[in-house]
Amino acid sequence: MDATELSPINTPINKKVQYVAVVVITLAKLGDSVEIFLPSVITQKISCELDLSVENERILALSLYASLALSTIFSILLARSFGRRSTILVALHLSVIVSVICALVPNYITLLLSRIAIGFCIGINYTLLSIYMAEICTDKKILAFAITVTSVGYSFGGGWAGGLGYLLLEPLGWRWFLLVSSLPLFVPAIIAFHFYLPSTSNSSYTIDSSEGNDDISTSKTSMNIRIVKISMYVGGKLKK
């Protein structure tokens, strides 16, 4: 594991970096949301072309949610083993690759496996990007803004998928529609994490290398205190 991902950030993060993180994480979460809502938009087209039964459609829909829930559980373990930033990058790359595979599938089995894979990537993205955002946004005003924007962006995914479906599904066909609906939303995050955004400390599992012990309780307490402070700040703003 990269040692830089085990060390807390001791210097303030540049506000420009924080805002870039908010933008690309919002786009990536919007891409995740679009992938979740896509089956409701294109199921009829896929069923006609691949000759799917009602049971096939149900399994196709449930497989993504089951995979998503499973990857959410394992995402922290993967981040601890390979580093959070590295895990995020792999999940984002896989999201793009599997999105392309989904658009090229020749049969139901391939489509099912690709949807399971995209669900696994979504679970990792959603969990670790949220943690990364909480750490990179050291300014509480930016963090409050980030929480609002990413929440709205994720909720907006259904409208994005439905709107694009209305405009592009018929003229492009469902395969091209899959490519243009979510894939461009992941690319900015991949570029930013590769070349611009720094590694952060792993707040859930901060390791004291000098003693070789896991300082889990201290890091959790620190994160809980920060969440309470942000909640109080947002609450105060809403009252005004």
N, C-alpha and C positions, 0 to 999 in steps of 0.2 A: 504494500500500500504506500502511496505517496505520503511522505512525512508531512508535507505542507497541509494535508487534509486532516491531520491530527492536532494541529496547533491552532489555538484560538487567534482571531484577528485582534492584534493589540493596538492598531492604529485606525483612526476613523476612515470609513470608506468614502471615496469621492462621490458626491451627489449624482454626478453624471453617470457613474457606474451603477448606482442604485436605480436610477430611472431607466437605464438600458435593460437592467435585469427585470424590472417590472414589465416593460413592454414585451420583451421576448418570452417571458414566462406566461404573460397573459395570452399571447398568440399561441403558444404551445398548448396551454390548457383549453383554448378555444378549439384547436385541432383535435385534442382528446375528446371534447364534447361532441364535435361534429362526427367523429368516428362512432361514438355511442348511438347517436340519433340516425345515422345513415341507413340502417336496416329498415326503419319505418318509412323511408323515402323511396328506396329502390327494391324492396322485397318483391313487389309485383313483377317488375321487369326481369329480375333475376329468376324468379320462379318460372316465368314463361320460357326463358332461354335455356335454363338448365333442367327444366321439367321437375321442379321440386314439389314434394307433397306437403300437406299442412304440417305433418309431423317433422319433416325436414326444416321447415321454416321456424318451428318452435325451438328445435334443438339449436339452430343457427343463432337465434336471438339469445337463448339462455347461456350458450357456451361463452359468449363474450363477457357476460356479467359474472359467471363463475370464475373465469380466468382472471378478471379484474380484481375480484375479491381475494383470490389466492395470492396474486402478486403484491397486493397491498400489504398482506401479512409478511411476505418475504422480503419486501423492499428494504427494510432497515437492516436485515441480515446481509443482504447483498451489498449495501452501502458500507457496512462495517468491514466486510471482507475485501472489497475492491476499491473503496473510496466513493464518497457520494458524487463528486463531480464526474468521475469516470463512469459510474453506474448510470447517471443521468444521460451522459453522452451516448453510451451504448444503447440505452432505451430509445433515445431520440432517433439515432441512426436506424435502429430496427423498425421504428414506427414508419419511417420513410420507405424502407425496403419492403416491409410487409404491405404497405398501402399499394405499392406497385404490383406486388404479387396478387393482391386481391383483385386488381383490375385485369389481370391476365389469366385468371383461373380457368381451366378447361372443364372442371366438373365440381360436383357438390363436395366431395371429400376434401379436395384442395382448398375450396372456399371455407369450409368448416375449420380446417387447421389454421388457415391464415387469420380467420377471425379470432380464434383462440389466442394466437400469437399477438395480435394487435391489442386484445384485452389485457394480456400480461404486461405489455409495454405501457398501456394507459395507466394501469395501477401503479407502476413504478414512477412514471412521470408525475402523476397527480400527488403522490405522497412526498417524493423527494424534492420536487420543485417547490412545494409549499414550505418545506423545512429550509431549503436554500434561501428562499425569499425572506423568511423571517430572520435569517442570519445576516444576509447581505444588506438589508435595509436597516442600518443602524440609526438612522434618523426616524424618530417615532411618527412624525407627520408623513413622511414618505411611506412608512410601513402601513399606517392607517389608510393612506391612499391606495397602496398596493393591494391590501386585503379587499377593499371595495371594488377596485377595477378587475381584479382576477375573478372575484365572485360573479360580477356582472358578465364578464367575458365568458365564463364557463356556462352560465345560464343562457347566454345568447346563442350558444351552439345549436340548439334546436331550431331557432329561427333562421340561423345561417344555413343550416342543412336544408330546411324546408324552402327557403327563398331561392337558394341556388338550384334546388331540384326543380322548382317551378320554371326557372329561367333556362336551365341548361340540360336537364335530363332528356327531354325529347330531341333537341337538335344534336346533342353530342352522343347520346347513348349512355348506358349505365357504366360502362368501363371507363370511358374518358371522364365521366362525371366523378367517379371515385378518385381519379388522379388529380383533378383540379379543385376538389372540394376541401380537402384537409392537408394534402402534401405541402403546399406552399406555406402553410402556417407553422410547420416544424422547422423549415430551413433557417429562418432567422435565429432561432434558439441554438441550432447546431453551430452556426457561424460564430455567434456571440460566445458560447461556451468554449469553443475551440481557441478563439483568438483574443478575447477581450475580458470575459468575466473571470475573477480569481477563484481559487479554492477557498472553502470556509471550514471552520471547525465543525466536527460532528457533535452537535449539542446533545444528542441522545446517548452517545458513547464517547465521552472525552477521555483520552488515555494519557495518564501521566507517565511519560517515557522514563523519567528519572527514577521512579519507584516501581514501574511495571504494574501498577494497579489501575483498575477502572474507577474513575471518579464519577460514577453514575448518579448518585444521589445529589451531589452538589450541582451538576450540570442540569439535572431535571428541575431542581429548586430554582436555579437562575432563570431557566426558560419559563417556568410557571409565573415567577414574579414579573417577567417582562410581558407575558400575555395579559396579566391583570392590569399592568400599567397602560398597555395599549387599549384594553377594553374600557378603562376609566376615561382615557383621552377621547376615544370615539364617542362614548356616552355623553361626555361633557359637550362635545361639538353638536351632537344631536339635540341636546336640551336647548342650546342657544338658537 
